[in-house]
Amino acid sequence: MKQTIEKNLEYSAEFSNAEEFVKDEKSFDAVMMKFIALGETVSKLSENYKNINNNIEWNKIHSFRNIITHDYFGIDEYEVWQIIKLHLPKFKNDLENINIV
């Protein structure tokens, strides 16, 4: 999961705002696919693991995957940008401090 987050941060790093980011279709599409992969990975984690590490909003991560998968062309690029800039760094940090079971 950390590698996926790092890739998304890398793929979006050169852009200064959501408008620039979404105009680069390859980068935007790559990030969306990584979000789908991230959500899939979360869905395969055991409930015990998620309960032990309940400081992470696992359901929101998986729900975002579902939104991307089922409503790809209705995605709000500003929301995606906010997730990348605000939530991914925190998620990466949370994963680095996770309880292994």
Phi and psi restraints in degrees (range 20) as a CNS / XPLOR table:
assign (resid 1 and name C) (resid 2 and name N)
       (resid 2 and name CA) (resid 2 and name C) 1.0 -62.5 20.0 2
assign (resid 2 and name N) (resid 2 and name CA)
       (resid 2 and name C) (resid 3 and name N) 1.0 -39.2 20.0 2
assign (resid 2 and name C) (resid 3 and name N)
       (resid 3 and name CA) (resid 3 and name C) 1.0 -63.8 20.0 2
assign (resid 3 and name N) (resid 3 and name CA)
       (resid 3 and name C) (resid 4 and name N) 1.0 -38.9 20.0 2
assign (resid 3 and name C) (resid 4 and name N)
       (resid 4 and name CA) (resid 4 and name C) 1.0 -64.6 20.0 2
assign (resid 4 and name N) (resid 4 and name CA)
       (resid 4 and name C) (resid 5 and name N) 1.0 -43.6 20.0 2
assign (resid 4 and name C) (resid 5 and name N)
       (resid 5 and name CA) (resid 5 and name C) 1.0 -62.0 20.0 2
assign (resid 5 and name N) (resid 5 and name CA)
       (resid 5 and name C) (resid 6 and name N) 1.0 -45.5 20.0 2
assign (resid 5 and name C) (resid 6 and name N)
       (resid 6 and name CA) (resid 6 and name C) 1.0 -60.2 20.0 2
assign (resid 6 and name N) (resid 6 and name CA)
       (resid 6 and name C) (resid 7 and name N) 1.0 -40.3 20.0 2
assign (resid 6 and name C) (resid 7 and name N)
       (resid 7 and name CA) (resid 7 and name C) 1.0 -62.6 20.0 2
assign (resid 7 and name N) (resid 7 and name CA)
       (resid 7 and name C) (resid 8 and name N) 1.0 -44.7 20.0 2
assign (resid 7 and name C) (resid 8 and name N)
       (resid 8 and name CA) (resid 8 and name C) 1.0 -63.1 20.0 2
assign (resid 8 and name N) (resid 8 and name CA)
       (resid 8 and name C) (resid 9 and name N) 1.0 -39.8 20.0 2
assign (resid 8 and name C) (resid 9 and name N)
       (resid 9 and name CA) (resid 9 and name C) 1.0 -65.6 20.0 2
assign (resid 9 and name N) (resid 9 and name CA)
       (resid 9 and name C) (resid 10 and name N) 1.0 -40.0 20.0 2
assign (resid 9 and name C) (resid 10 and name N)
       (resid 10 and name CA) (resid 10 and name C) 1.0 -65.9 20.0 2
assign (resid 10 and name N) (resid 10 and name CA)
       (resid 10 and name C) (resid 11 and name N) 1.0 -47.0 20.0 2
assign (resid 10 and name C) (resid 11 and name N)
       (resid 11 and name CA) (resid 11 and name C) 1.0 -64.7 20.0 2
assign (resid 11 and name N) (resid 11 and name CA)
       (resid 11 and name C) (resid 12 and name N) 1.0 -22.7 20.0 2
assign (resid 11 and name C) (resid 12 and name N)
       (resid 12 and name CA) (resid 12 and name C) 1.0 -105.9 20.0 2
assign (resid 12 and name N) (resid 12 and name CA)
       (resid 12 and name C) (resid 13 and name N) 1.0 -3.9 20.0 2
assign (resid 12 and name C) (resid 13 and name N)
       (resid 13 and name CA) (resid 13 and name C) 1.0 -62.5 20.0 2
assign (resid 13 and name N) (resid 13 and name CA)
       (resid 13 and name C) (resid 14 and name N) 1.0 -33.8 20.0 2
assign (resid 13 and name C) (resid 14 and name N)
       (resid 14 and name CA) (resid 14 and name C) 1.0 -77.3 20.0 2
assign (resid 14 and name N) (resid 14 and name CA)
       (resid 14 and name C) (resid 15 and name N) 1.0 -7.4 20.0 2
assign (resid 14 and name C) (resid 15 and name N)
       (resid 15 and name CA) (resid 15 and name C) 1.0 -99.5 20.0 2
assign (resid 15 and name N) (resid 15 and name CA)
       (resid 15 and name C) (resid 16 and name N) 1.0 144.2 20.0 2
assign (resid 15 and name C) (resid 16 and name N)
       (resid 16 and name CA) (resid 16 and name C) 1.0 -99.3 20.0 2
assign (resid 16 and name N) (resid 16 and name CA)
       (resid 16 and name C) (resid 17 and name N) 1.0 -10.6 20.0 2
assign (resid 16 and name C) (resid 17 and name N)
       (resid 17 and name CA) (resid 17 and name C) 1.0 -159.1 20.0 2
assign (resid 17 and name N) (resid 17 and name CA)
       (resid 17 and name C) (resid 18 and name N) 1.0 171.9 20.0 2
assign (resid 17 and name C) (resid 18 and name N)
       (resid 18 and name CA) (resid 18 and name C) 1.0 -63.6 20.0 2
assign (resid 18 and name N) (resid 18 and name CA)
       (resid 18 and name C) (resid 19 and name N) 1.0 -36.7 20.0 2
assign (resid 18 and name C) (resid 19 and name N)
       (resid 19 and name CA) (resid 19 and name C) 1.0 -62.4 20.0 2
assign (resid 19 and name N) (resid 19 and name CA)
       (resid 19 and name C) (resid 20 and name N) 1.0 -46.6 20.0 2
assign (resid 19 and name C) (resid 20 and name N)
       (resid 20 and name CA) (resid 20 and name C) 1.0 -62.4 20.0 2
assign (resid 20 and name N) (resid 20 and name CA)
       (resid 20 and name C) (resid 21 and name N) 1.0 -43.6 20.0 2
assign (resid 20 and name C) (resid 21 and name N)
       (resid 21 and name CA) (resid 21 and name C) 1.0 -61.2 20.0 2
assign (resid 21 and name N) (resid 21 and name CA)
       (resid 21 and name C) (resid 22 and name N) 1.0 -48.7 20.0 2
assign (resid 21 and name C) (resid 22 and name N)
       (resid 22 and name CA) (resid 22 and name C) 1.0 -70.2 20.0 2
assign (resid 22 and name N) (resid 22 and name CA)
       (resid 22 and name C) (resid 23 and name N) 1.0 -24.9 20.0 2
assign (resid 22 and name C) (resid 23 and name N)
       (resid 23 and name CA) (resid 23 and name C) 1.0 -69.1 20.0 2
assign (resid 23 and name N) (resid 23 and name CA)
       (resid 23 and name C) (resid 24 and name N) 1.0 -26.8 20.0 2
assign (resid 23 and name C) (resid 24 and name N)
       (resid 24 and name CA) (resid 24 and name C) 1.0 -88.4 20.0 2
assign (resid 24 and name N) (resid 24 and name CA)
       (resid 24 and name C) (resid 25 and name N) 1.0 88.8 20.0 2
assign (resid 24 and name C) (resid 25 and name N)
       (resid 25 and name CA) (resid 25 and name C) 1.0 -58.5 20.0 2
assign (resid 25 and name N) (resid 25 and name CA)
       (resid 25 and name C) (resid 26 and name N) 1.0 -37.8 20.0 2
assign (resid 25 and name C) (resid 26 and name N)
       (resid 26 and name CA) (resid 26 and name C) 1.0 -63.4 20.0 2
assign (resid 26 and name N) (resid 26 and name CA)
       (resid 26 and name C) (resid 27 and name N) 1.0 -45.7 20.0 2
assign (resid 26 and name C) (resid 27 and name N)
       (resid 27 and name CA) (resid 27 and name C) 1.0 -66.3 20.0 2
assign (resid 27 and name N) (resid 27 and name CA)
       (resid 27 and name C) (resid 28 and name N) 1.0 -45.0 20.0 2
assign (resid 27 and name C) (resid 28 and name N)
       (resid 28 and name CA) (resid 28 and name C) 1.0 -60.8 20.0 2
assign (resid 28 and name N) (resid 28 and name CA)
       (resid 28 and name C) (resid 29 and name N) 1.0 -47.5 20.0 2
assign (resid 28 and name C) (resid 29 and name N)
       (resid 29 and name CA) (resid 29 and name C) 1.0 -62.7 20.0 2
assign (resid 29 and name N) (resid 29 and name CA)
       (resid 29 and name C) (resid 30 and name N) 1.0 -40.1 20.0 2
assign (resid 29 and name C) (resid 30 and name N)
       (resid 30 and name CA) (resid 30 and name C) 1.0 -62.1 20.0 2
assign (resid 30 and name N) (resid 30 and name CA)
       (resid 30 and name C) (resid 31 and name N) 1.0 -43.5 20.0 2
assign (resid 30 and name C) (resid 31 and name N)
       (resid 31 and name CA) (resid 31 and name C) 1.0 -64.2 20.0 2
assign (resid 31 and name N) (resid 31 and name CA)
       (resid 31 and name C) (resid 32 and name N) 1.0 -42.3 20.0 2
assign (resid 31 and name C) (resid 32 and name N)
       (resid 32 and name CA) (resid 32 and name C) 1.0 -61.4 20.0 2
assign (resid 32 and name N) (resid 32 and name CA)
       (resid 32 and name C) (resid 33 and name N) 1.0 -41.3 20.0 2
assign (resid 32 and name C) (resid 33 and name N)
       (resid 33 and name CA) (resid 33 and name C) 1.0 -65.5 20.0 2
assign (resid 33 and name N) (resid 33 and name CA)
       (resid 33 and name C) (resid 34 and name N) 1.0 -37.4 20.0 2
assign (resid 33 and name C) (resid 34 and name N)
       (resid 34 and name CA) (resid 34 and name C) 1.0 -66.4 20.0 2
assign (resid 34 and name N) (resid 34 and name CA)
       (resid 34 and name C) (resid 35 and name N) 1.0 -36.5 20.0 2
assign (resid 34 and name C) (resid 35 and name N)
       (resid 35 and name CA) (resid 35 and name C) 1.0 -64.1 20.0 2
assign (resid 35 and name N) (resid 35 and name CA)
       (resid 35 and name C) (resid 36 and name N) 1.0 -38.9 20.0 2
assign (resid 35 and name C) (resid 36 and name N)
       (resid 36 and name CA) (resid 36 and name C) 1.0 -62.7 20.0 2
assign (resid 36 and name N) (resid 36 and name CA)
       (resid 36 and name C) (resid 37 and name N) 1.0 -45.5 20.0 2
assign (resid 36 and name C) (resid 37 and name N)
       (resid 37 and name CA) (resid 37 and name C) 1.0 -62.0 20.0 2
assign (resid 37 and name N) (resid 37 and name CA)
       (resid 37 and name C) (resid 38 and name N) 1.0 -39.6 20.0 2
assign (resid 37 and name C) (resid 38 and name N)
       (resid 38 and name CA) (resid 38 and name C) 1.0 -62.4 20.0 2
assign (resid 38 and name N) (resid 38 and name CA)
       (resid 38 and name C) (resid 39 and name N) 1.0 -45.7 20.0 2
assign (resid 38 and name C) (resid 39 and name N)
       (resid 39 and name CA) (resid 39 and name C) 1.0 -63.5 20.0 2
assign (resid 39 and name N) (resid 39 and name CA)
       (resid 39 and name C) (resid 40 and name N) 1.0 -37.3 20.0 2
assign (resid 39 and name C) (resid 40 and name N)
       (resid 40 and name CA) (resid 40 and name C) 1.0 -64.5 20.0 2
assign (resid 40 and name N) (resid 40 and name CA)
       (resid 40 and name C) (resid 41 and name N) 1.0 -42.6 20.0 2
assign (resid 40 and name C) (resid 41 and name N)
       (resid 41 and name CA) (resid 41 and name C) 1.0 -61.6 20.0 2
assign (resid 41 and name N) (resid 41 and name CA)
       (resid 41 and name C) (resid 42 and name N) 1.0 -44.5 20.0 2
assign (resid 41 and name C) (resid 42 and name N)
       (resid 42 and name CA) (resid 42 and name C) 1.0 -59.9 20.0 2
assign (resid 42 and name N) (resid 42 and name CA)
       (resid 42 and name C) (resid 43 and name N) 1.0 -40.1 20.0 2
assign (resid 42 and name C) (resid 43 and name N)
       (resid 43 and name CA) (resid 43 and name C) 1.0 -65.9 20.0 2
assign (resid 43 and name N) (resid 43 and name CA)
       (resid 43 and name C) (resid 44 and name N) 1.0 -19.7 20.0 2
assign (resid 43 and name C) (resid 44 and name N)
       (resid 44 and name CA) (resid 44 and name C) 1.0 -93.8 20.0 2
assign (resid 44 and name N) (resid 44 and name CA)
       (resid 44 and name C) (resid 45 and name N) 1.0 -6.2 20.0 2
assign (resid 44 and name C) (resid 45 and name N)
       (resid 45 and name CA) (resid 45 and name C) 1.0 -71.3 20.0 2
assign (resid 45 and name N) (resid 45 and name CA)
       (resid 45 and name C) (resid 46 and name N) 1.0 146.5 20.0 2
assign (resid 45 and name C) (resid 46 and name N)
       (resid 46 and name CA) (resid 46 and name C) 1.0 -69.7 20.0 2
assign (resid 46 and name N) (resid 46 and name CA)
       (resid 46 and name C) (resid 47 and name N) 1.0 152.1 20.0 2
assign (resid 46 and name C) (resid 47 and name N)
       (resid 47 and name CA) (resid 47 and name C) 1.0 -62.0 20.0 2
assign (resid 47 and name N) (resid 47 and name CA)
       (resid 47 and name C) (resid 48 and name N) 1.0 -36.0 20.0 2
assign (resid 47 and name C) (resid 48 and name N)
       (resid 48 and name CA) (resid 48 and name C) 1.0 -60.3 20.0 2
assign (resid 48 and name N) (resid 48 and name CA)
       (resid 48 and name C) (resid 49 and name N) 1.0 -45.8 20.0 2
assign (resid 48 and name C) (resid 49 and name N)
       (resid 49 and name CA) (resid 49 and name C) 1.0 -60.1 20.0 2
assign (resid 49 and name N) (resid 49 and name CA)
       (resid 49 and name C) (resid 50 and name N) 1.0 -46.3 20.0 2
assign (resid 49 and name C) (resid 50 and name N)
       (resid 50 and name CA) (resid 50 and name C) 1.0 -66.4 20.0 2
assign (resid 50 and name N) (resid 50 and name CA)
       (resid 50 and name C) (resid 51 and name N) 1.0 -36.9 20.0 2
assign (resid 50 and name C) (resid 51 and name N)
       (resid 51 and name CA) (resid 51 and name C) 1.0 -67.8 20.0 2
assign (resid 51 and name N) (resid 51 and name CA)
       (resid 51 and name C) (resid 52 and name N) 1.0 -39.0 20.0 2
assign (resid 51 and name C) (resid 52 and name N)
       (resid 52 and name CA) (resid 52 and name C) 1.0 -66.4 20.0 2
assign (resid 52 and name N) (resid 52 and name CA)
       (resid 52 and name C) (resid 53 and name N) 1.0 -35.3 20.0 2
assign (resid 52 and name C) (resid 53 and name N)
       (resid 53 and name CA) (resid 53 and name C) 1.0 -108.1 20.0 2
assign (resid 53 and name N) (resid 53 and name CA)
       (resid 53 and name C) (resid 54 and name N) 1.0 54.2 20.0 2
assign (resid 53 and name C) (resid 54 and name N)
       (resid 54 and name CA) (resid 54 and name C) 1.0 -78.5 20.0 2
assign (resid 54 and name N) (resid 54 and name CA)
       (resid 54 and name C) (resid 55 and name N) 1.0 3.3 20.0 2
assign (resid 54 and name C) (resid 55 and name N)
       (resid 55 and name CA) (resid 55 and name C) 1.0 -76.1 20.0 2
assign (resid 55 and name N) (resid 55 and name CA)
       (resid 55 and name C) (resid 56 and name N) 1.0 -12.4 20.0 2
assign (resid 55 and name C) (resid 56 and name N)
       (resid 56 and name CA) (resid 56 and name C) 1.0 -98.7 20.0 2
assign (resid 56 and name N) (resid 56 and name CA)
       (resid 56 and name C) (resid 57 and name N) 1.0 136.3 20.0 2
assign (resid 56 and name C) (resid 57 and name N)
       (resid 57 and name CA) (resid 57 and name C) 1.0 -86.4 20.0 2
assign (resid 57 and name N) (resid 57 and name CA)
       (resid 57 and name C) (resid 58 and name N) 1.0 74.3 20.0 2
assign (resid 57 and name C) (resid 58 and name N)
       (resid 58 and name CA) (resid 58 and name C) 1.0 -56.6 20.0 2
assign (resid 58 and name N) (resid 58 and name CA)
       (resid 58 and name C) (resid 59 and name N) 1.0 -42.3 20.0 2
assign (resid 58 and name C) (resid 59 and name N)
       (resid 59 and name CA) (resid 59 and name C) 1.0 -64.0 20.0 2
assign (resid 59 and name N) (resid 59 and name CA)
       (resid 59 and name C) (resid 60 and name N) 1.0 -38.2 20.0 2
assign (resid 59 and name C) (resid 60 and name N)
       (resid 60 and name CA) (resid 60 and name C) 1.0 -65.6 20.0 2
assign (resid 60 and name N) (resid 60 and name CA)
       (resid 60 and name C) (resid 61 and name N) 1.0 -38.2 20.0 2
assign (resid 60 and name C) (resid 61 and name N)
       (resid 61 and name CA) (resid 61 and name C) 1.0 -64.5 20.0 2
assign (resid 61 and name N) (resid 61 and name CA)
       (resid 61 and name C) (resid 62 and name N) 1.0 -46.0 20.0 2
assign (resid 61 and name C) (resid 62 and name N)
       (resid 62 and name CA) (resid 62 and name C) 1.0 -68.0 20.0 2
assign (resid 62 and name N) (resid 62 and name CA)
       (resid 62 and name C) (resid 63 and name N) 1.0 -38.7 20.0 2
assign (resid 62 and name C) (resid 63 and name N)
       (resid 63 and name CA) (resid 63 and name C) 1.0 -63.0 20.0 2
assign (resid 63 and name N) (resid 63 and name CA)
       (resid 63 and name C) (resid 64 and name N) 1.0 -37.6 20.0 2
assign (resid 63 and name C) (resid 64 and name N)
       (resid 64 and name CA) (resid 64 and name C) 1.0 -64.0 20.0 2
assign (resid 64 and name N) (resid 64 and name CA)
       (resid 64 and name C) (resid 65 and name N) 1.0 -38.3 20.0 2
assign (resid 64 and name C) (resid 65 and name N)
       (resid 65 and name CA) (resid 65 and name C) 1.0 -57.8 20.0 2
assign (resid 65 and name N) (resid 65 and name CA)
       (resid 65 and name C) (resid 66 and name N) 1.0 -44.0 20.0 2
assign (resid 65 and name C) (resid 66 and name N)
       (resid 66 and name CA) (resid 66 and name C) 1.0 -65.0 20.0 2
assign (resid 66 and name N) (resid 66 and name CA)
       (resid 66 and name C) (resid 67 and name N) 1.0 -39.6 20.0 2
assign (resid 66 and name C) (resid 67 and name N)
       (resid 67 and name CA) (resid 67 and name C) 1.0 -62.2 20.0 2
assign (resid 67 and name N) (resid 67 and name CA)
       (resid 67 and name C) (resid 68 and name N) 1.0 -46.6 20.0 2
assign (resid 67 and name C) (resid 68 and name N)
       (resid 68 and name CA) (resid 68 and name C) 1.0 -61.3 20.0 2
assign (resid 68 and name N) (resid 68 and name CA)
       (resid 68 and name C) (resid 69 and name N) 1.0 -46.2 20.0 2
assign (resid 68 and name C) (resid 69 and name N)
       (resid 69 and name CA) (resid 69 and name C) 1.0 -65.2 20.0 2
assign (resid 69 and name N) (resid 69 and name CA)
       (resid 69 and name C) (resid 70 and name N) 1.0 -41.3 20.0 2
assign (resid 69 and name C) (resid 70 and name N)
       (resid 70 and name CA) (resid 70 and name C) 1.0 -98.6 20.0 2
assign (resid 70 and name N) (resid 70 and name CA)
       (resid 70 and name C) (resid 71 and name N) 1.0 -13.2 20.0 2
assign (resid 70 and name C) (resid 71 and name N)
       (resid 71 and name CA) (resid 71 and name C) 1.0 -139.7 20.0 2
assign (resid 71 and name N) (resid 71 and name CA)
       (resid 71 and name C) (resid 72 and name N) 1.0 44.4 20.0 2
assign (resid 71 and name C) (resid 72 and name N)
       (resid 72 and name CA) (resid 72 and name C) 1.0 -52.5 20.0 2
assign (resid 72 and name N) (resid 72 and name CA)
       (resid 72 and name C) (resid 73 and name N) 1.0 -43.6 20.0 2
assign (resid 72 and name C) (resid 73 and name N)
       (resid 73 and name CA) (resid 73 and name C) 1.0 -81.8 20.0 2
assign (resid 73 and name N) (resid 73 and name CA)
       (resid 73 and name C) (resid 74 and name N) 1.0 -4.6 20.0 2
assign (resid 73 and name C) (resid 74 and name N)
       (resid 74 and name CA) (resid 74 and name C) 1.0 -103.9 20.0 2
assign (resid 74 and name N) (resid 74 and name CA)
       (resid 74 and name C) (resid 75 and name N) 1.0 10.5 20.0 2
assign (resid 74 and name C) (resid 75 and name N)
       (resid 75 and name CA) (resid 75 and name C) 1.0 -68.8 20.0 2
assign (resid 75 and name N) (resid 75 and name CA)
       (resid 75 and name C) (resid 76 and name N) 1.0 135.4 20.0 2
assign (resid 75 and name C) (resid 76 and name N)
       (resid 76 and name CA) (resid 76 and name C) 1.0 -86.3 20.0 2
assign (resid 76 and name N) (resid 76 and name CA)
       (resid 76 and name C) (resid 77 and name N) 1.0 110.0 20.0 2
assign (resid 76 and name C) (resid 77 and name N)
       (resid 77 and name CA) (resid 77 and name C) 1.0 -62.4 20.0 2
assign (resid 77 and name N) (resid 77 and name CA)
       (resid 77 and name C) (resid 78 and name N) 1.0 -26.9 20.0 2
assign (resid 77 and name C) (resid 78 and name N)
       (resid 78 and name CA) (resid 78 and name C) 1.0 -69.6 20.0 2
assign (resid 78 and name N) (resid 78 and name CA)
       (resid 78 and name C) (resid 79 and name N) 1.0 -37.8 20.0 2
assign (resid 78 and name C) (resid 79 and name N)
       (resid 79 and name CA) (resid 79 and name C) 1.0 -66.2 20.0 2
assign (resid 79 and name N) (resid 79 and name CA)
       (resid 79 and name C) (resid 80 and name N) 1.0 -43.4 20.0 2
assign (resid 79 and name C) (resid 80 and name N)
       (resid 80 and name CA) (resid 80 and name C) 1.0 -59.8 20.0 2
assign (resid 80 and name N) (resid 80 and name CA)
       (resid 80 and name C) (resid 81 and name N) 1.0 -45.1 20.0 2
assign (resid 80 and name C) (resid 81 and name N)
       (resid 81 and name CA) (resid 81 and name C) 1.0 -59.9 20.0 2
assign (resid 81 and name N) (resid 81 and name CA)
       (resid 81 and name C) (resid 82 and name N) 1.0 -43.7 20.0 2
assign (resid 81 and name C) (resid 82 and name N)
       (resid 82 and name CA) (resid 82 and name C) 1.0 -62.9 20.0 2
assign (resid 82 and name N) (resid 82 and name CA)
       (resid 82 and name C) (resid 83 and name N) 1.0 -40.1 20.0 2
assign (resid 82 and name C) (resid 83 and name N)
       (resid 83 and name CA) (resid 83 and name C) 1.0 -62.4 20.0 2
assign (resid 83 and name N) (resid 83 and name CA)
       (resid 83 and name C) (resid 84 and name N) 1.0 -45.3 20.0 2
assign (resid 83 and name C) (resid 84 and name N)
       (resid 84 and name CA) (resid 84 and name C) 1.0 -61.9 20.0 2
assign (resid 84 and name N) (resid 84 and name CA)
       (resid 84 and name C) (resid 85 and name N) 1.0 -48.2 20.0 2
assign (resid 84 and name C) (resid 85 and name N)
       (resid 85 and name CA) (resid 85 and name C) 1.0 -79.2 20.0 2
assign (resid 85 and name N) (resid 85 and name CA)
       (resid 85 and name C) (resid 86 and name N) 1.0 -33.9 20.0 2
assign (resid 85 and name C) (resid 86 and name N)
       (resid 86 and name CA) (resid 86 and name C) 1.0 -102.8 20.0 2
assign (resid 86 and name N) (resid 86 and name CA)
       (resid 86 and name C) (resid 87 and name N) 1.0 -41.7 20.0 2
assign (resid 86 and name C) (resid 87 and name N)
       (resid 87 and name CA) (resid 87 and name C) 1.0 -94.8 20.0 2
assign (resid 87 and name N) (resid 87 and name CA)
       (resid 87 and name C) (resid 88 and name N) 1.0 -35.4 20.0 2
assign (resid 87 and name C) (resid 88 and name N)
       (resid 88 and name CA) (resid 88 and name C) 1.0 -62.7 20.0 2
assign (resid 88 and name N) (resid 88 and name CA)
       (resid 88 and name C) (resid 89 and name N) 1.0 -44.7 20.0 2
assign (resid 88 and name C) (resid 89 and name N)
       (resid 89 and name CA) (resid 89 and name C) 1.0 -60.0 20.0 2
assign (resid 89 and name N) (resid 89 and name CA)
       (resid 89 and name C) (resid 90 and name N) 1.0 -39.1 20.0 2
assign (resid 89 and name C) (resid 90 and name N)
       (resid 90 and name CA) (resid 90 and name C) 1.0 -66.6 20.0 2
assign (resid 90 and name N) (resid 90 and name CA)
       (resid 90 and name C) (resid 91 and name N) 1.0 -43.3 20.0 2
assign (resid 90 and name C) (resid 91 and name N)
       (resid 91 and name CA) (resid 91 and name C) 1.0 -60.8 20.0 2
assign (resid 91 and name N) (resid 91 and name CA)
       (resid 91 and name C) (resid 92 and name N) 1.0 -42.8 20.0 2
assign (resid 91 and name C) (resid 92 and name N)
       (resid 92 and name CA) (resid 92 and name C) 1.0 -60.6 20.0 2
assign (resid 92 and name N) (resid 92 and name CA)
       (resid 92 and name C) (resid 93 and name N) 1.0 -45.2 20.0 2
assign (resid 92 and name C) (resid 93 and name N)
       (resid 93 and name CA) (resid 93 and name C) 1.0 -62.0 20.0 2
assign (resid 93 and name N) (resid 93 and name CA)
       (resid 93 and name C) (resid 94 and name N) 1.0 -44.0 20.0 2
assign (resid 93 and name C) (resid 94 and name N)
       (resid 94 and name CA) (resid 94 and name C) 1.0 -59.3 20.0 2
assign (resid 94 and name N) (resid 94 and name CA)
       (resid 94 and name C) (resid 95 and name N) 1.0 -41.4 20.0 2
assign (resid 94 and name C) (resid 95 and name N)
       (resid 95 and name CA) (resid 95 and name C) 1.0 -65.3 20.0 2
assign (resid 95 and name N) (resid 95 and name CA)
       (resid 95 and name C) (resid 96 and name N) 1.0 -35.3 20.0 2
assign (resid 95 and name C) (resid 96 and name N)
       (resid 96 and name CA) (resid 96 and name C) 1.0 -67.7 20.0 2
assign (resid 96 and name N) (resid 96 and name CA)
       (resid 96 and name C) (resid 97 and name N) 1.0 -21.3 20.0 2
assign (resid 96 and name C) (resid 97 and name N)
       (resid 97 and name CA) (resid 97 and name C) 1.0 -110.7 20.0 2
assign (resid 97 and name N) (resid 97 and name CA)
       (resid 97 and name C) (resid 98 and name N) 1.0 21.9 20.0 2
assign (resid 97 and name C) (resid 98 and name N)
       (resid 98 and name CA) (resid 98 and name C) 1.0 -76.0 20.0 2
assign (resid 98 and name N) (resid 98 and name CA)
       (resid 98 and name C) (resid 99 and name N) 1.0 154.3 20.0 2
assign (resid 98 and name C) (resid 99 and name N)
       (resid 99 and name CA) (resid 99 and name C) 1.0 -86.7 20.0 2
assign (resid 99 and name N) (resid 99 and name CA)
       (resid 99 and name C) (resid 100 and name N) 1.0 118.6 20.0 2
assign (resid 99 and name C) (resid 100 and name N)
       (resid 100 and name CA) (resid 100 and name C) 1.0 -83.2 20.0 2
assign (resid 100 and name N) (resid 100 and name CA)
       (resid 100 and name C) (resid 101 and name N) 1.0 132.5 20.0 2
